[in-house]
Amino acid sequence: MTGGKIVSVIVPVYNESKYINGLIGSLLKQDFPRENSEWLFIDGNSSDGTKEILGTYEKEYPELIRVFDNPRRIAPCAMNIGIENSCGRYIVRLDAHSEYAENYISLCVDYLEKNPEISNVGGVAETKAKGFTGGAIAKMLSSKFGVGNSAFRTNAKSGYVDTVPFGAFRREIFERLGGFDERLARDEDNEINYRIRKNGGKVYLADDIRLTYYCRDTVRGIASMAVKNGTWNVIAMKLCPGSMGIRHFVPLCFVLSLAALSVAGIFFRPLWFVLAAEAALYILCDFFFSAKSAKSVREFFALIFLFPVFHISYGIGSLGGIFRLFSKKFRKPRKEKTVNGKGN
């Protein structure tokens, strides 16, 4: 395929059979002209039938959909593969766990065309999930107590921000700054947006651009996600200083303080009173924000449990990330990944 497209939608996928039909259904409803679009799905060797589902869509829409393999599976590799095989003027990075408003792509393009100072624009995510537990997890992830000042999750107003999750980029950004950092299994969005800002670009959150994000719907799933995010936040901060915000390390500080005060209290007992005060303050916040978010008594008690599970898992993950930094793998400098695409 050669040039002529305005938008290249790139979607990294791995075992997304539960969500892929909903995603593609929302893409088929987009009001942006299909003849000016291409959709690239980059599959990380899925084993649940995702690639077969994509193959069916590729046969049905051969001029629109293409599927590529991603042997390394991780998202930054998927994005670089997608960019290299794309030809659009704008690169729209979407997530398979989400569905997008009908005007999502058209609004992204409109913002970029009318505001040359914007390098990346994204929208606000409404977090949802199936079932009672999933619904409670969604509310936790939409709470400032749960995720801090994560603007795109907490329904913030339009404005310039540090990062957006599923944004639309100008192609020349990647041609000038290089592709996504393939050392990172997670947090590649924070890193690329930091690089954009560091080099004079701007990242914009538009509150009229909307999407629905489907989060993990089990306690085990959200705890596992928290551990992985916590781990990679530390690694990303080491590899790309400045790419992560203070809020990403609050759970680590919380877990470390609990551990340090518990041990130090053995030798200096007054520190146990400090530990008790910290725990009491956390419990009060837990009860307050659970009551604020819950719509039923049952949901209230679920949130009381979920907030500390998420925060402690996140903190433990960050602690594990500190130990992983000693690996030689994370001492290597970032290799410049040149990405041009088929349209050049």
C-alpha positions in Angstrom: 0.0 0.0 0.0 1.3 3.5 -0.8 0.3 6.9 0.4 -3.1 8.6 0.2 -4.6 7.8 3.6 -5.2 10.5 6.2 -5.5 8.2 9.3 -3.7 5.0 10.2 -5.4 3.3 13.2 -3.0 1.0 15.0 -4.2 -1.5 17.6 -1.8 -3.8 19.5 -3.7 -7.0 20.4 -3.0 -10.2 22.4 -5.7 -12.6 23.4 -8.5 -10.1 23.0 -11.3 -12.4 21.7 -13.7 -11.1 24.4 -13.3 -7.5 23.3 -12.2 -7.5 19.6 -15.7 -7.6 18.1 -16.9 -4.7 20.3 -13.8 -2.7 19.3 -14.2 -3.3 15.6 -18.0 -2.7 15.9 -17.2 0.8 17.3 -14.7 1.4 14.5 -17.2 0.5 11.8 -19.5 3.2 13.3 -16.9 5.9 13.0 -18.1 9.0 11.1 -14.6 9.5 9.6 -14.5 8.4 6.0 -13.3 4.8 5.6 -11.7 5.6 2.3 -9.3 7.9 4.1 -8.5 5.3 6.8 -6.5 2.1 7.3 -6.8 -0.1 10.4 -3.7 -2.1 11.3 -4.0 -4.8 14.0 -0.7 -6.1 15.4 -1.1 -9.5 17.0 1.3 -10.8 19.6 0.8 -14.5 18.9 -2.7 -14.7 20.4 -3.8 -18.2 21.5 -7.6 -17.5 22.1 -8.8 -17.1 18.5 -8.2 -13.4 18.3 -6.1 -13.7 15.1 -8.8 -15.9 13.5 -11.4 -13.3 14.2 -9.2 -10.6 12.8 -8.7 -12.7 9.7 -12.4 -12.9 9.1 -12.7 -9.1 9.2 -9.6 -8.7 7.0 -11.3 -10.8 4.3 -14.5 -8.8 4.6 -12.7 -5.4 4.5 -9.5 -6.0 2.5 -9.0 -2.4 1.6 -9.4 -1.3 5.2 -8.0 -3.9 7.6 -4.6 -5.5 7.7 -3.1 -7.8 10.3 0.6 -8.1 11.2 2.5 -10.4 13.6 4.3 -9.1 16.7 6.7 -11.8 17.8 7.9 -9.9 20.9 4.2 -9.4 21.9 4.8 -6.1 23.8 2.9 -2.9 22.8 5.9 -0.6 21.8 7.0 -3.2 19.3 3.5 -3.5 18.0 3.3 0.2 17.5 6.6 0.4 15.7 5.5 -2.4 13.4 2.3 -0.6 12.7 3.9 2.7 12.0 6.4 1.1 9.7 3.6 -0.5 7.7 1.3 2.5 7.7 0.9 5.5 5.4 -1.5 7.8 7.2 -0.7 11.4 8.0 -2.0 10.8 11.5 -1.3 7.8 13.7 -4.2 6.9 16.0 -3.2 4.4 18.7 -6.2 2.5 20.0 -6.6 -0.2 22.7 -8.5 -3.5 22.1 -10.1 -3.3 25.6 -12.1 -0.2 24.5 -14.9 1.1 22.4 -14.9 4.5 20.9 -17.5 7.2 20.3 -18.6 7.6 16.7 -16.8 10.9 16.3 -13.6 9.7 18.1 -11.3 9.7 15.1 -12.9 12.7 13.4 -12.5 14.8 16.5 -8.9 13.8 17.0 -8.1 14.7 13.4 -10.0 18.0 13.8 -8.0 19.0 16.8 -4.7 18.2 15.1 -5.6 20.1 11.9 -6.8 23.2 13.7 -4.1 23.3 16.4 -0.6 22.9 14.9 1.0 23.2 18.3 -0.6 19.9 19.4 1.5 16.8 18.8 -0.8 14.2 20.4 -4.4 14.5 21.4 -6.6 12.0 23.3 -9.8 11.8 25.1 -11.5 10.9 28.4 -12.1 7.2 29.3 -15.2 6.0 31.0 -14.2 2.9 32.8 -16.6 -0.1 32.8 -16.6 -3.8 33.4 -18.9 -6.8 33.5 -20.4 -8.1 36.8 -20.5 -6.8 40.3 -16.8 -7.1 41.0 -15.9 -5.6 37.7 -18.2 -2.7 38.3 -16.6 -2.0 41.7 -13.1 -2.1 40.2 -14.2 0.3 37.5 -15.4 2.8 40.2 -12.1 2.4 42.0 -10.1 3.2 38.8 -12.3 6.3 38.3 -11.6 7.6 41.8 -8.9 10.1 42.6 -8.1 8.1 45.7 -7.6 5.1 43.5 -5.5 6.5 40.7 -4.5 10.0 41.8 -4.7 12.9 39.3 -4.9 10.7 36.3 -6.8 13.2 34.2 -8.1 10.9 31.5 -9.5 8.5 34.1 -11.1 11.0 36.4 -13.1 12.9 33.8 -11.0 16.0 33.9 -11.6 19.1 31.7 -9.8 19.9 28.5 -6.3 21.1 28.6 -2.6 20.3 28.2 -1.5 17.2 30.1 1.5 15.0 30.6 0.0 12.0 28.8 -3.1 10.6 27.2 -3.6 6.8 26.7 -5.1 6.3 23.2 -4.0 9.3 21.3 -3.7 10.6 17.8 -0.2 11.6 16.8 1.3 13.5 13.9 3.4 11.1 11.8 6.3 13.6 11.7 6.7 13.2 15.5 7.9 9.6 15.0 10.0 10.6 11.9 11.7 13.3 14.0 11.9 11.6 17.5 12.0 7.9 16.6 9.5 5.2 17.5 8.3 3.8 20.8 10.9 2.6 23.3 11.1 -1.2 22.9 12.8 -1.7 26.2 9.5 -1.0 27.9 6.8 -3.7 28.2 4.6 -1.0 29.8 4.5 2.8 30.1 5.5 3.3 26.5 2.8 6.0 26.2 4.2 8.0 29.2 7.7 7.7 27.6 6.8 8.9 24.1 4.7 11.7 25.5 7.5 12.8 27.7 9.8 12.8 24.7 7.3 14.9 22.8 7.1 17.4 25.6 10.8 17.5 26.1 11.3 18.4 22.4 8.8 21.2 22.4 5.6 19.4 21.5 2.3 19.5 23.4 -0.1 16.7 24.6 -3.8 17.7 24.8 -6.7 16.1 26.6 -10.0 16.9 25.0 -13.1 16.2 27.1 -15.4 16.0 24.1 -13.4 13.0 22.8 -14.8 10.0 24.6 -14.2 6.3 24.9 -15.3 3.4 27.1 -12.5 1.3 28.6 -13.2 -2.2 29.9 -11.0 -2.9 32.9 -10.1 -6.2 34.6 -13.2 -7.7 36.2 -11.6 -9.9 38.9 -9.6 -9.2 42.1 -6.8 -11.3 40.9 -6.8 -9.6 37.5 -6.6 -6.1 38.9 -4.0 -7.0 41.5 -1.9 -8.6 38.8 -2.2 -5.5 36.6 -1.2 -3.3 39.6 1.9 -5.3 40.3 3.0 -5.1 36.6 2.2 -1.4 36.4 4.1 -0.7 39.6 7.1 -2.7 38.4 7.3 -1.0 35.0 6.8 2.5 36.5 10.1 2.1 38.3 11.9 0.7 35.3 10.5 3.4 33.0 11.6 6.1 35.5 15.1 4.7 35.5 15.3 4.3 31.7 13.6 7.5 30.9 13.9 10.0 33.8 11.1 12.5 33.9 8.6 10.3 32.1 6.7 9.3 35.2 4.7 11.5 37.6 4.9 11.6 41.4 1.5 9.9 41.6 3.0 6.7 40.2 5.2 6.2 43.2 2.8 7.0 46.0 1.9 3.3 46.5 5.6 2.5 46.7 6.1 5.1 49.4 3.0 3.8 51.3 4.3 0.2 51.3 7.8 1.1 52.2 6.6 3.3 55.1 4.5 0.5 56.5 7.3 -1.9 56.3 9.9 0.5 57.7 7.8 1.6 60.6 6.8 -2.0 61.4 10.5 -3.1 61.6 11.8 0.1 63.3 9.1 -0.1 65.9 10.7 -3.2 67.3 13.7 -1.1 68.3 11.9 2.1 69.0 8.3 1.5 70.1 7.0 5.1 69.7 7.3 4.5 65.9 4.4 2.0 66.2 2.2 5.0 67.1 3.3 6.6 63.9 2.4 3.4 62.1 -1.0 3.3 63.7 -1.6 6.9 62.8 -0.7 6.3 59.2 -2.9 3.2 59.0 -5.8 5.0 60.6 -5.5 7.9 58.1 -5.5 5.5 55.2 -8.5 3.6 56.6 -10.4 6.9 57.0 -9.7 7.8 53.4 -10.6 4.3 52.3 -14.0 4.6 54.0 -14.6 8.1 52.8 -13.9 7.5 49.1 -15.6 4.1 49.2 -18.8 5.8 50.6 -18.5 8.6 48.0 -18.2 6.1 45.0 -20.5 3.3 46.2 -24.2 3.1 45.2 -25.0 0.2 47.6 -23.8 -1.2 50.9 -22.4 -4.2 49.1 -20.5 -2.0 46.8 -19.2 0.1 49.7 -17.6 -3.0 51.3 -16.2 -4.2 48.0 -14.5 -0.8 47.5 -13.1 -0.8 51.1 -11.4 -4.1 50.2 -10.4 -3.2 46.6 -8.6 0.1 47.3 -5.9 -1.4 49.6 -5.6 -4.5 47.4 -4.8 -2.2 44.4 -2.5 0.2 46.3 -0.5 -2.5 48.1 -0.2 -4.6 45.0 1.0 -1.5 43.1 3.6 -0.7 45.8 4.9 -4.3 45.9 5.2 -4.2 42.2 7.3 -1.0 42.4 9.5 -2.6 45.0 10.1 -5.5 42.7 10.9 -3.1 39.9 13.7 -1.6 42.1 15.3 -5.1 42.3 14.9 -5.7 38.6 16.9 -2.5 37.9 20.0 -4.5 38.7 19.5 -6.6 35.6 21.9 -5.8 32.8 18.9 -5.7 30.5 17.8 -2.3 31.9 21.2 -0.7 31.7 21.2 -0.4 28.0 20.5 3.0 26.4 17.5 3.4 24.2 18.2 2.5 20.6 16.9 5.1 18.1 14.1 3.3 16.2 13.6 5.0 12.9 10.0 4.7 11.6 9.0 6.1 8.3 6.1 4.1 6.9 4.8 3.1 3.6 3.7 6.5 2.6 7.2 7.9 2.5 
